[in-house]
Amino acid sequence: MKIFMTGGTGFIGGYLTNYLLKEGYEITVLTRSAQRAEKAPEGEKKVSYVVGDPTRPGPWQQVVPGHKIILNLAGSSIFSRWTEDYKKEIRTSRIETTRRLVEALPPSQGEGETLLNASAIGYYGFTGEEELTEQAPAGSDFLATLCQEWEKEAMKAKDKGWRVVLMRFGLVLGKGGGLLSQLIPVFKKFLGGRLGRGEQWFSWIHLEDLAEAIIFLIKHPTIEGAVNLTSSHPVRQKELARALGRVLKRPSFFPLPAPILRIFLGELAAIVLHGQKVYPAILLAEGFTFRYPLIEDALAQIVKN
């Protein structure tokens, strides 16, 4: 089966490309960089690269037909200070890419054509202790509004007869990127600890479970609409800090007060200071099994490797 992927060279996308290749899928990766395309694995017959800007119409759109699965992961990282200009970049990289992809989709031939579109649990806003399943309403802050617009663009693919799955990612834990790439160096310097009060919920997923969940969604054509991609066991942030300290054999009692986080991170600080308690209700109901449902097991595997 052939997959067309955007965002295939980033932290999540790069891992997924390799994972899907091992599972036997053929992949076309859209990249802005001709140099990256030239660095394709030597002798690898099942991955190809096409150069183009996913936020703009272009010849790359002519490559989209012929792929039954579209995996849209494109989007600038949210883990940078949110200036007004950067917020525009975050929005454009998601909304315009999705719009251009949907434009390029041919009408469905009834052969299981599927758009798997990234979104985020930021859709729900910040809700304190409320347990959030896919049925929870949307929030109203910047990320929640962004996710609503993003998902709205993806759902237009249904007008062409495509199945649409809105993958609401939790915070993804894995080697070489994401939140852990920021936390681990701090803990290794014996400066790790809770962020703010540490009571905020942390809804996370191991990168390997994320990859397995995406394959699960591909293989289960009756699943459509919003799906939470988070572990079945969310934890409070202080529990994450303690678990990471145990795994790294480092202390975890140096708190970083909320006012300091707001000074350094600005509006982005809300993500780590408020959090959300999200459950993957649909994945669990459909029989998906997590390889790393518990935070300490997940961290131990990542640190070990």
Residue, then its C-alpha position, 0 to 999 in steps of 0.5 A: m500500500k502506498i502512503f503519501m506523507t507530509g512532515g516526514t522528516g521531523f521528529i515524529g515523521g522521521y520515525l514513522t517513515n522508518y517504522l512504516l517501511k519496516e511494515g512493508y508500506e511504500i512511502t512518498v515523502l513531501t519535503r521542502s529540501a532537495q538536499r534531504a531528498e538526495k539523502a534517501p537511504e541508499g538502495e531503499k526502493k520503498v521510499s521516494y521524496v518529492v520536493g515542494d512547499p506544502t503550504r503552496p500549490g505546486p507540481w507536488q500536488q500532481v503526485v498525490p493521486g495514486h496514493k490510497i493513504i495520505l498521512n498529514l503530519a506537517g506543522s511547525s513545532i509549538f515548542s518555541r516562544w509564541t511571538e505573533d509572527y511565530k503563531k502565524e507560522i504555526r497556523t499557516s504550516r497546518i491550515e494551508t498544508t491541509r488545504r493544499l492536500v485536500e485540493a490535490l485529492p482525487p475523488s474516491q474510487g471506493e477503495g478505502e482512500t483515507l486521510l490521516n490528519a494530525s491534530a492535537i489534544g489542544y483541541y479541548g482547551f485546558t479543563g483541569e480535572e475533567e476526563l476528556t474523551e473524543q466527545a468532549p467539546a472544543g476549547s477557546d484558546f489559541l491552540a484549541t481554535l487552531c485545532q478546530e480550523w485544522e480539523k475543519e480543513a481536513m474534513k473537507a476530504k469527505d466531500k470527495g468520498w475519503r475517510v478522514v481520521l483526525m489524530r489528536f496527538g498527546l505529548v509524544l515521548g521518544k528519542g531525539g526530539g519533543l519534550l524529552s529533548q528539553l527535559i533530559p539535559v536538565f535532569k542530567k545536570f541534577l536540576g530536574g523537578r516539577l513544573g509549577r505546582g506539578e498537579q497538572w495532568f500530562s497526557w502523553i504517548h510513547l512514539e512507538d505506540l503512536a506508530e502502532a496506533i497509526i497502523f491500527l487506524i489504517k487497518h481499521p476502516t470503520i474508524e473515522g473522525a476524531v481519535n485521541l492518540t494518548s496513553s491510557h494512563p495520563v499522569r500528573q506532571k510531578e509524577l512524570a518528573r519523579a519517574l524521569g528522575r528514577v530512570l536517569k538516577r537523578p534527583s527530581f526535587f528542583p521545582l521551576p516556579a510558574p512565574i519563571l516559566r511564563i517569563f521564559l516561555g511566554e504564552l507557551a507556558a500554558i501548555v506545561l502549566h495547565g495540562q489535560k487529562v485525556y483518554p483514548a476512548i476510541l482506540l481502547a474500545e476498538g481493541f488497541t493494545f498499548r506497548y508502553p501504557l505506563i510512564e516509567d516503562a516508557l521512559a526507561q525504554i527511551v533512556k535505555n536506547 
